[in-house]
Amino acid sequence: MPELPEVEVVRAGIEPAVTGARVAGVEVFDPRSLRRHDPSNGSFTALLEGRRMLGAVRRGKFLWVPLEGGRALVAHLGMSGQLLLRSPGHTGDRLLRIRLHLDHPDGSEYWLNFVDQRIFGSMAVDALLPTPDGFPGGFSGTARGTSGDTDAWATLPSQVAHIARDPIDPAFRDDHFLTALSAKRTGVKRAILDQTLISGIGNIYADEALFTAQIHYAQPASSLSRTTARSLLAAVRTILHKALAEGGTSFDAQYVNVNGESGYFAHSLLAYGQHGKPCPRCGTILVREAFMNRSSHLCPRCQTVRTRPHPAD
């Protein structure tokens, strides 16, 4: 599944093309990709055609494009969704579900193709709600898009309202997160995968951050000292930024940016998928263990469940 770095690469890729663009036409090839769209608010096509797009925003793994008039086009990539920018007339995008025809202010024309193999992803037009903290709803390279109105950007789609901010969002509050984490009695990995606590961390980056911070995935979150918890948050940020710089993690052709290119962070993974190899810190063989219908990858020597405070605390 695409995680925060993959979705951010897509957001940054479509932003120049969608900002200020007018939706000249909409083609829906598979209605299943609209299952999160509420038709009682109007048809997907009617709510988009003729509207001007104001920018591209992301919170966690959710991506949306604010529209002139107070709504937003929301996209979730699911397991295998892709947003691909194409020139009109392009052929070859198999499993194409939705196509938007865009007229850019500079006179260019684009197709924005939503391709999805497993159809777990979706697109929808949704209402925008004010953010509780008054800050912009998510991460955007242009911060305010084309409107220049801060209040207009202090919103987020109703479908995203339950999702917490992610750790590379400028409005993310470390102290709020650390306090909430200390109240969790679940294992720390389960806690940081909870998108209502902190968003954008999936299985791959959770394993990498826990390995870097030398924390066992089953360590109770409430048992972490403030120092250890801060080290974990710092590790998460470092890994996410490194993955962003390398274009995200790609294991197969499904995970590509808007130009169809794969990311390269998979080559930099230290723990995830590295079971059977020696730990780069201590040489102990890394292991894979079952976790929530998935797997956790760790060093059995560097990462143990501790009953006493971490030595660095």
N, C-alpha and C positions, 0 to 999 in steps of 0.2 A: 504493500500500500504506500502511495506517495506520502511523505511526511512533510513537516514544515519547510525544510530547505527546498524540496522539490516544488512545493506549492508556491513558495516565494520566488523561485526562479521563473515559474510560469507567470506570476503576477507582474514581476519586473519586465518580463518579455512582452506581455500584451499591453502594458500601460501606455507606451508611446503611440500605439496604434488605436487604442480605444478612447484616449483622452480627447474630448472635443468632437469625436466622430458621431455621425448620425446613423441610426439603424435604418437602412434603406429597405431591407427585406429580411424575412425569417422563413426558414424551411425546417419543418419538423419531420424527420424521417422515421422516428421511432417514439411514439408517445410514452413508452415506459420510462424514458429519460426525463419526463416531466412529472413523475409521481409525487414530487415534493412541491409542485406548484398547485396552489389553491385556485381552482377555476371559478369559485364564487367571487373572487376579486376581479375577474375579467380573464379573457383568453390570453395565453402566453404571447401569442403573435400580436394581438391588438395592443397589449400593454407595452410592447417593444417598438413596433414599427413607427418611425417618425421621431422617436425620442433621441435626444442627444446624451451621450455618455460623458461623465465628468471625470473619470479617473479609474483607478483599480486599487482595491483595498484588501488586506488579508488579516484575519485573526486566526491563529492556529492553522488548521488545515482548510478553513473556509475562505473562499475568495468571493468578493462581490464588486460590482461595477455600479456606483451610484448613477441614477438617471435624473435628468431634468424633470422636475415635477414631483420629486419626493419619494420615489421607489428605488429599488435596486435589483439588478440582475445578479442572482446568487448562483455560484457554481461550486459543487463539491465533486472532487475527482473520484471518490470512492476507492475501489481497489485498482482500477485500471483506466480511469478516465484521462483524457488528454485534451488540452485546448491548443489548437494549432493554427497559426496565422498563415494564410495562403493567398496567392494571387488569384483573381477571378479566372475561372476556367481550369483550375488545378484538378487533376484526377489522381486517384491512387490511394486516397484515405479510406481504407476498408473499415467497415463497422462505424460509418459516419451516422450519428444520431440526430444532430441538430447543426444547422448552418446559419450564421448571421452575416448579412451583407452590410458592410460598413463603408460609409463615405467620409473620408477624413477631411478636415479643414484645409489641408495642403493640396487637395485635389486628388489624392491617392484613393484607390479602392482596395478593400481587403475582404477576404472571407475569414471569419472566425469559426473554425470547425470544432465541434465537440464530438470526439471519437471515444467510444467506450466498449471494450470487449465484453465485460461481464455485466454491464448495465447496473452496477451498484452506485455509480455516480449519478448526478442529476443537475438540471438547471431549473430555475424558478424565478419569477418576478415576485418580490416580497416587499412588504411595508418596512419603512425605516423607523426605528424607535430611538429616543434620546438615550445617550449613554449615562449610566448612573453617576459616573465621576466627572462628567462634563468634558472629558478629553476626546479626541478623535477615536472613532470606533475601532480602528486597527492600524496596522502598519501600511503606509503608502509612501512611495518614493517622492511624490510631489506634495505630501502632507495635506494640502488643501485642494488638490486637483486644480480645476480651472475656475472655480467659483470665487476663490479668495475669501470666502466667508467661513470663519472658524466654526461658528455655530452649526452651519449646514453639514459639517463633517463630524460633529460630535453625535453621530448616530450609528446604528448598526441594524442589520436586518433582524426581524423578529425570530427567524430560524437560528440565529447566531447568539441570541440574547443570553442563553444559558452557558455559553462557552467563555471560559476565563481568558484573560489576556495571556499572551505568550511571552517568554523571557527576553525576546529581542524587540518587543514593543516598547517604545519610549515611555509609555504611560504605565508600564508594569511596575508594581510596587513590591520591592523585595521584602520589606518588613511585613506587609500583609500576607504574602505567600509563606514566609517562614513561620509566622504565628499560626496560620492555618495548617501547615505541615506538622507542626509540633502537637497538634490536637488529633492527628490521625493515628489510630491504633493498628492500622493495616501495615503490611510490609511496605517498605519505602518505594519499591518499584511499582506496586499497585497504586500507591498514592500519586506518583508523578505521571502515571498514565491516565489519571482521572482528569478529563478535560474541563471539569467544572472547578478544579483546583488550580491547574496550570495547563495551558493548551500547547499543542504543537509537538509534544514529545511522544514518539511512537516507540515500538519495541527495539528498533535498531539503536536509536540514539539514547534510549534509557540504558541499554546494556553498556554502551560506550562510556556514558557519563558515570555510571556506577563503577565501572572498571577503573576509570581515571581517578575517581575519588576513593577507591579501595573500600567500597561499601557492598555488603552482600544484599542481593535483591530482597531477601526476606527479613532484613533488619527492620524491626518496628520503627515506623517513621517518628513516633513520639519519643523514641529513645535517643534520637540523634541530638547531639548538642548543637547549639547555635552555630558554633564554629564549623562543625562537620556539615551541617545543612548548608551553610554559606559556601563551603568548598564544593558541595554537590551542585549548587546552582551555578557557580562559576564554571564548573566542568561542563555543564549543560550548554552554557552560552558559548564557551570556547569551541565545543564540538559543532554546534549549530553554525557558528560563523565560519568555521573551517569547511564544513559541508557546503555552505552557500558559496564560498569562494571557488569550490571545485565543481559547482553545478549540481549538487545533490548526489544521492546514492542511486546507482542504476545497476540492477541485476539482470534485466532483460530489456527487450525492445519496447515494453509498455511504458517505461518511465523515461520520458523525453521532455525536452523543453519545447517552446512554441515553434522552434525551427526543426524539431524532430531529432535533436542531438541528445545523446545520453550524458549523464553526469559521471564523475570519476571518483567520488569519495569512497566508493566500495573498495578501492585499492588502498585506502588509508585506514581501514577498520582494524582496531587492535583486539577486540573481543568478539564482536558479533560474527558468527560464521567461522570463527577461527579455532573451534574445538578440535583437539588432537594435535595442536601446535603448541610449542613452548611459550609460556608467558614472557613477554618482552621485558618484564621487570625482574622476575625471580627464576625463570626457567621451568617452573612447574607446568605440566600439561594442562591446557585450558579444557574446560568441560562444558557440556550442554545439558541443561536440566529442564524438565517439563515445567511450564508456568502458564496458567490461565489459557489452556488450549493452544499455547504457543511454546516458545523456548526462551530460556535465559542462558547467556553465555558468560562464563566467569572463570576467574582463577581461584581454585579451592584453597590456595595458601594466602593470597593477598586479600581475598574477600571472604571473611568469615562472619557469622552472626556473633556479635559481641554482647556480653553481659555486663561489661565494664565500659566506662567512657573510652572513646577513641584516644589512642596515645597522643594525638596532636592537640587534644582539647585541654 
